[in-house]
Amino acid sequence: MSSSQPSPSPFEVGAFLPGGHNTDPALPENSPTVGYKLNHLMLRIRDPKRSLHFYIDLMGMRTVFTMNTGPWTIYYLGYPSTPEDRADLPAWSAKVGGDNKTLTSTLGLLELYHIHGSEKDTAEGGYEMSTGNVPPHLGFGHLGFTVPDVPSALERLRNAGVKVIKDLGVTTRESIPLSKWEEERGVGVGEIHPTYKAVFDQIAFVADPDGYTVELVPQSMS
């Protein structure tokens, strides 16, 4: 599909529309989905030591709980949200991870999932993780973190040896990312709208130790 052909999207190019076209069905209080929450996201990891260093030491998350299930080990991470929680991490983790009701009602948790043996080299039976952004295995896109100061966070991560995928002030097809592989197949062709570029220039992407894309979004967007 060339950029001159009609778009398959029902929305005007460049228009930011809260609620889309506001065509979602009503959500009455007696709906069976009232109370549903997005609680956590799970990523497979190959090396717990390096992944925990990234998400704990560099991204500031803290351990809610861990569990060796036998075939795999689970690492649940989250952000202590108050000064009191940050001052007493054992009490915070006991509160959040030690009570099932609190755990399942807490938002924004990250589950790192280490399947025992996956840390081996590929020649020894291990395997590379599919990040969702490498053709032809496209799907999962990125984890999004909001931070008070993106330039400062990006510089700190860069100095720690973290790979920067998309720098600030950069908005290209490759940095979205939209690959050449897709473009050659007529997928996602066309120019990026200036309205989106103005926002996306303020956002950075880095890679975690397994190559998953981590997005850094300013908490105060200009």
C-alpha positions in Angstrom: 0.0 0.0 0.0 1.5 3.4 -1.0 1.1 6.5 1.1 -1.3 7.9 -1.5 -3.8 5.1 -0.9 -6.7 5.5 1.6 -5.7 4.7 5.2 -7.2 1.6 6.9 -7.5 3.7 10.1 -10.9 5.2 10.9 -9.2 8.2 12.5 -7.9 11.5 11.0 -4.2 11.6 10.6 -2.5 13.6 13.4 -5.7 14.1 15.5 -5.4 13.3 19.2 -8.8 12.0 20.2 -9.5 11.2 23.9 -12.0 8.4 23.8 -11.4 7.8 20.0 -14.8 8.5 18.5 -16.5 7.8 21.8 -18.2 4.7 20.5 -17.3 2.4 23.3 -20.3 0.7 24.9 -21.5 2.1 28.2 -19.9 0.7 31.4 -22.7 0.5 34.0 -22.0 -0.4 37.6 -23.6 -3.8 37.1 -21.2 -4.7 34.3 -19.5 -8.0 35.0 -16.1 -6.3 34.2 -16.4 -3.5 36.8 -13.4 -4.0 39.1 -11.1 -5.6 36.4 -7.6 -4.1 36.6 -4.4 -4.5 34.6 -2.1 -5.8 37.3 1.1 -7.0 35.7 3.1 -7.9 32.6 5.4 -10.9 32.3 8.7 -11.0 30.4 10.8 -14.1 29.9 14.4 -13.5 30.8 17.6 -15.5 30.3 19.9 -14.1 33.0 18.2 -13.0 36.3 21.4 -11.3 37.5 21.6 -8.9 34.6 17.8 -8.4 34.3 17.5 -7.6 38.0 20.4 -5.2 37.8 18.6 -3.3 35.0 15.1 -3.2 36.5 16.2 -2.7 40.2 19.5 -0.8 40.1 19.0 1.2 37.0 15.2 1.6 36.7 14.5 1.8 40.5 12.0 -1.1 40.9 12.1 -3.2 44.0 11.3 -6.9 44.7 7.8 -7.7 45.7 8.4 -11.4 46.0 10.3 -14.3 44.3 9.3 -17.9 44.0 11.2 -21.0 42.6 8.4 -23.1 41.2 10.7 -25.9 40.1 10.8 -25.5 36.3 11.2 -21.7 36.6 11.7 -18.8 39.0 9.4 -15.8 39.2 10.6 -12.4 40.2 7.8 -9.9 40.8 8.9 -6.2 40.9 7.1 -3.0 41.6 7.6 0.6 42.7 7.2 1.6 46.4 5.0 4.6 46.0 5.4 6.5 49.3 8.3 7.8 51.4 7.3 5.3 54.1 7.4 2.4 51.7 10.8 3.4 50.3 12.2 3.8 53.9 11.1 0.3 54.9 11.4 -2.0 51.9 10.9 -5.3 53.9 7.6 -3.9 55.3 6.5 -2.8 51.8 7.2 -6.1 50.2 5.5 -8.0 53.0 2.5 -5.7 52.6 2.2 -6.0 48.8 3.6 -9.5 48.2 2.6 -11.1 51.5 -1.1 -10.5 51.1 -2.9 -11.9 48.1 -5.6 -9.3 48.1 -3.1 -6.5 48.1 -0.9 -8.2 45.5 -3.8 -8.7 43.0 -5.1 -5.1 43.5 -1.7 -3.4 43.0 -1.1 -1.9 39.6 2.0 -1.7 37.5 3.8 -4.8 38.5 6.5 -6.5 36.3 6.9 -10.3 36.4 10.3 -11.6 35.2 10.1 -15.2 34.3 13.3 -17.2 34.2 12.8 -20.7 32.8 15.6 -22.8 34.2 18.0 -23.8 31.4 17.1 -20.9 29.1 20.3 -19.2 30.3 22.4 -21.7 28.3 24.0 -20.8 25.0 22.0 -21.7 22.0 24.5 -24.5 21.2 23.8 -26.0 24.6 20.0 -26.0 24.3 19.3 -22.4 25.3 17.5 -19.9 23.0 17.3 -16.3 22.2 14.2 -14.3 23.4 11.8 -13.0 20.8 11.4 -9.3 21.7 8.5 -8.8 19.3 10.3 -6.2 17.3 12.6 -8.4 15.1 11.0 -9.5 11.7 9.4 -11.8 11.0 8.4 -12.4 14.7 6.6 -9.0 15.3 4.1 -8.5 18.1 5.0 -7.2 21.6 6.3 -3.7 21.3 7.7 -2.2 24.5 7.4 -1.5 28.2 6.5 2.1 29.0 8.0 3.9 32.1 7.2 7.5 33.0 10.1 9.4 34.6 10.4 13.0 35.9 13.4 13.9 33.7 14.0 11.9 30.5 17.3 13.5 29.5 18.8 12.8 32.9 17.5 9.2 33.0 18.7 8.6 29.5 22.2 9.9 30.2 22.4 7.8 33.4 21.4 4.7 31.5 23.8 5.4 28.7 26.6 5.9 31.1 25.8 2.5 32.7 26.3 0.8 29.3 22.6 0.5 28.3 21.9 0.4 24.6 20.0 3.5 23.4 17.5 2.5 20.6 15.9 5.9 20.1 17.5 9.1 21.3 15.6 12.3 22.2 14.8 14.5 19.2 14.7 11.6 16.9 11.5 10.4 15.1 12.1 8.1 12.2 10.4 4.9 10.9 13.3 2.9 12.4 13.0 4.5 15.8 9.2 3.8 16.2 10.2 1.0 15.3 8.9 0.3 11.8 11.3 -2.0 10.0 12.5 -2.0 6.4 11.1 -5.5 6.2 7.6 -4.1 6.9 8.0 -1.2 4.5 9.0 -3.5 1.7 5.8 -5.4 2.2 3.7 -2.2 2.1 3.1 -2.2 5.9 3.1 1.0 7.8 4.2 3.2 4.9 3.8 6.9 4.8 5.2 9.9 6.7 5.0 10.4 10.4 2.6 13.3 11.2 4.2 16.4 12.7 1.8 16.4 15.7 3.1 12.9 16.7 6.7 13.9 16.0 6.5 16.7 18.4 5.5 14.3 21.2 7.7 11.4 20.1 10.8 13.7 20.0 10.5 13.9 23.8 10.5 10.1 24.3 13.5 7.8 24.4 13.9 4.0 23.9 16.5 1.8 25.5 17.1 -1.9 25.4 17.0 -4.1 28.5 19.5 -7.0 28.8 17.3 -9.4 26.7 16.7 -6.7 24.0 13.2 -5.8 25.1 12.4 -2.2 24.3 11.9 0.1 27.3 10.2 3.5 26.7 11.1 6.5 28.8 8.2 9.0 28.8 8.3 12.4 30.5 5.8 12.8 33.3 5.4 16.5 32.2 4.9 16.4 28.4 5.4 19.8 26.7 
